[in-house]
Amino acid sequence: MTRVLQDSTTVSAAREAAAELRSLRTGLAQLATDDQHYGSPVTVISGAQAMVGESEKMRAAIREAHHLSAARTASAQLIVARDSGHAIPITEPEVVARAALALFDRDHFAADLNR
C-alpha cells in the first residue's frame, strides 16, 4: 500500500490525473446521451467520496453517470463504495471482492453487497 501511495503522489501521476480529468467531462456527456444497453451481468461500483483535487460537483456528475450506466441494463447492480473515491480497489478491496464473487452467485451474495 505504501508503494501505491508513493507512486500516486509523483509529478507524473499528477499530470496523468489532470489529463484524465480534462477528458472526463466529455466522456460523461457522451455517456449521458449513449443509448447502448449493456450486456448481462453488469456490476457498477461507484465511489461516494470526492478525491483530493476533485470538486463535489464533479464527483456528483460521476456518481450520476454510474447510476445511468446501471439503469441501462435490467439486470445491472449498482454498489456504492461509501468510503472511497476513484481508487476503490485500494480503499475498499472487500467491496470489489464481494462484487466479483457475486457475479458467480448473484442470489447468494446480492443481499450482502450493499451493507
VEXLUMDO-821787 format. One record per residue (C-alpha): z, y, x; residue in one letter; residue number from 1. Coordinates in steps of 0.05 Angstrom, whole numbers, plus 32768, in hexadecimal, padded with zeros to 4 digits. Example, Ala and Ser with C-alpha at 12.3 -4.5 7.8 and 13.67 -1.06 7.14 Angstrom:
VEXLUMDO-821787
{w:809C | v:7FA6 | u:80F6 | aa:a | i:1};
{w:808F | v:7FEB | u:8111 | aa:s | i:2};
***
This chain:
VEXLUMDO-821787
{w:8000 | v:8000 | u:8000 | aa:m | i:1};
{w:8010 | v:8030 | u:8039 | aa:t | i:2};
{w:7FCA | v:8026 | u:8056 | aa:r | i:3};
{w:7FAA | v:8035 | u:8013 | aa:v | i:4};
{w:7FD3 | v:8075 | u:800D | aa:l | i:5};
{w:7FC1 | v:808B | u:8053 | aa:q | i:6};
{w:7F77 | v:807E | u:8048 | aa:d | i:7};
{w:7F78 | v:80A4 | u:8006 | aa:s | i:8};
{w:7F92 | v:80E4 | u:8027 | aa:t | i:9};
{w:7F5C | v:80ED | u:805C | aa:t | i:10};
{w:7F2A | v:8126 | u:805C | aa:v | i:11};
{w:7EF3 | v:80F3 | u:804F | aa:s | i:12};
{w:7F19 | v:80D9 | u:8012 | aa:a | i:13};
{w:7F21 | v:8120 | u:7FF7 | aa:a | i:14};
{w:7ED6 | v:812C | u:7FFF | aa:r | i:15};
{w:7EC7 | v:80EC | u:7FDA | aa:e | i:16};
{w:7EF7 | v:80FE | u:7FA2 | aa:a | i:17};
{w:7ED8 | v:8143 | u:7F9B | aa:a | i:18};
{w:7E92 | v:8125 | u:7F97 | aa:a | i:19};
{w:7EA9 | v:80F3 | u:7F62 | aa:e | i:20};
{w:7EC8 | v:812B | u:7F38 | aa:l | i:21};
{w:7E88 | v:8155 | u:7F3C | aa:r | i:22};
{w:7E60 | v:811C | u:7F1D | aa:s | i:23};
{w:7E96 | v:8107 | u:7EED | aa:l | i:24};
{w:7E88 | v:813D | u:7EB9 | aa:r | i:25};
{w:7E3F | v:812A | u:7EB5 | aa:t | i:26};
{w:7E51 | v:80E1 | u:7EAF | aa:g | i:27};
{w:7E83 | v:80EF | u:7E77 | aa:l | i:28};
{w:7E4F | v:8117 | u:7E51 | aa:a | i:29};
{w:7E1D | v:80DF | u:7E57 | aa:q | i:30};
{w:7E50 | v:80AC | u:7E40 | aa:l | i:31};
{w:7E60 | v:80D6 | u:7E02 | aa:a | i:32};
{w:7E17 | v:80D3 | u:7DEC | aa:t | i:33};
{w:7E0A | v:808B | u:7E02 | aa:d | i:34};
{w:7DFE | v:805E | u:7DC6 | aa:d | i:35};
{w:7DFE | v:801E | u:7DEF | aa:q | i:36};
{w:7E2C | v:7FE8 | u:7DD4 | aa:h | i:37};
{w:7E4B | v:7FBF | u:7E0C | aa:y | i:38};
{w:7E4F | v:7F74 | u:7E0E | aa:g | i:39};
{w:7E8C | v:7F4B | u:7E01 | aa:s | i:40};
{w:7EC2 | v:7F45 | u:7E1A | aa:p | i:41};
{w:7ED2 | v:7F8C | u:7E2F | aa:v | i:42};
{w:7F15 | v:7FA6 | u:7E48 | aa:t | i:43};
{w:7F1C | v:7FEF | u:7E59 | aa:v | i:44};
{w:7F5A | v:8003 | u:7E81 | aa:i | i:45};
{w:7F69 | v:804D | u:7E7E | aa:s | i:46};
{w:7F9A | v:8072 | u:7EA9 | aa:g | i:47};
{w:7FC5 | v:80A3 | u:7E81 | aa:a | i:48};
{w:7FDC | v:80D0 | u:7EBA | aa:q | i:49};
{w:7FB4 | v:8107 | u:7EDC | aa:a | i:50};
{w:7FAB | v:80FD | u:7F27 | aa:m | i:51};
{w:7FBD | v:8130 | u:7F5B | aa:v | i:52};
{w:7F88 | v:8166 | u:7F57 | aa:g | i:53};
{w:7F6F | v:814F | u:7F13 | aa:e | i:54};
{w:7F7B | v:817C | u:7ED7 | aa:s | i:55};
{w:7F9A | v:8161 | u:7E98 | aa:e | i:56};
{w:7F5A | v:8178 | u:7E75 | aa:k | i:57};
{w:7F30 | v:814B | u:7EA2 | aa:m | i:58};
{w:7F60 | v:8110 | u:7E99 | aa:r | i:59};
{w:7F5C | v:811A | u:7E4D | aa:a | i:60};
{w:7F0F | v:8118 | u:7E51 | aa:a | i:61};
{w:7F12 | v:80D8 | u:7E7A | aa:i | i:62};
{w:7F42 | v:80B8 | u:7E48 | aa:r | i:63};
{w:7F14 | v:80CC | u:7E0F | aa:e | i:64};
{w:7ED9 | v:80AC | u:7E34 | aa:a | i:65};
{w:7F01 | v:806C | u:7E3C | aa:h | i:66};
{w:7F11 | v:806D | u:7DF1 | aa:h | i:67};
{w:7EC7 | v:8077 | u:7DE1 | aa:l | i:68};
{w:7EB3 | v:803E | u:7E0F | aa:s | i:69};
{w:7EE4 | v:800E | u:7DEE | aa:a | i:70};
{w:7ED1 | v:8024 | u:7DA8 | aa:a | i:71};
{w:7E88 | v:8012 | u:7DB4 | aa:r | i:72};
{w:7E96 | v:7FC8 | u:7DB4 | aa:t | i:73};
{w:7EB8 | v:7FA4 | u:7D7B | aa:a | i:74};
{w:7EDE | v:7F74 | u:7DA8 | aa:s | i:75};
{w:7EF2 | v:7FA7 | u:7DDD | aa:a | i:76};
{w:7F39 | v:7FB3 | u:7DEF | aa:q | i:77};
{w:7F55 | v:7FF5 | u:7E0A | aa:l | i:78};
{w:7F92 | v:7FF0 | u:7E37 | aa:i | i:79};
{w:7FB7 | v:8030 | u:7E4A | aa:v | i:80};
{w:7FD8 | v:802E | u:7E8F | aa:a | i:81};
{w:800E | v:8060 | u:7E7F | aa:r | i:82};
{w:8027 | v:806B | u:7EC7 | aa:d | i:83};
{w:7FE2 | v:8070 | u:7EE8 | aa:s | i:84};
{w:7FA8 | v:809E | u:7EF3 | aa:g | i:85};
{w:7F68 | v:8085 | u:7F13 | aa:h | i:86};
{w:7F86 | v:8051 | u:7F43 | aa:a | i:87};
{w:7FA1 | v:8020 | u:7F10 | aa:i | i:88};
{w:7F98 | v:7FE2 | u:7F3D | aa:p | i:89};
{w:7FC7 | v:8004 | u:7F6F | aa:i | i:90};
{w:7FF9 | v:8025 | u:7F42 | aa:t | i:91};
{w:7FFE | v:7FF0 | u:7F0B | aa:e | i:92};
{w:7FDE | v:7FB0 | u:7F26 | aa:p | i:93};
{w:8003 | v:7F87 | u:7EF1 | aa:e | i:94};
{w:7FDB | v:7FAA | u:7EBA | aa:v | i:95};
{w:7F99 | v:7F97 | u:7EDC | aa:v | i:96};
{w:7FB1 | v:7F4F | u:7EE8 | aa:a | i:97};
{w:7FC7 | v:7F46 | u:7EA0 | aa:r | i:98};
{w:7F85 | v:7F62 | u:7E86 | aa:a | i:99};
{w:7F5E | v:7F33 | u:7EB3 | aa:a | i:100};
{w:7F86 | v:7EF7 | u:7E9B | aa:l | i:101};
{w:7F7D | v:7F0D | u:7E54 | aa:a | i:102};
{w:7F31 | v:7F07 | u:7E5B | aa:l | i:103};
{w:7F3C | v:7EBC | u:7E62 | aa:f | i:104};
{w:7F6C | v:7EB6 | u:7E27 | aa:d | i:105};
{w:7F6A | v:7EF4 | u:7DFB | aa:r | i:106};
{w:7F92 | v:7ED5 | u:7DC3 | aa:d | i:107};
{w:7FCC | v:7EC3 | u:7DF0 | aa:h | i:108};
{w:7FD1 | v:7F03 | u:7E19 | aa:f | i:109};
{w:7FB8 | v:7F3A | u:7DEA | aa:a | i:110};
{w:7FFC | v:7F49 | u:7DCB | aa:a | i:111};
{w:801C | v:7F4F | u:7E10 | aa:d | i:112};
{w:7FEA | v:7F80 | u:7E2F | aa:l | i:113};
{w:8000 | v:7FC2 | u:7E10 | aa:n | i:114};
{w:804B | v:7FBA | u:7E1B | aa:r | i:115};
***
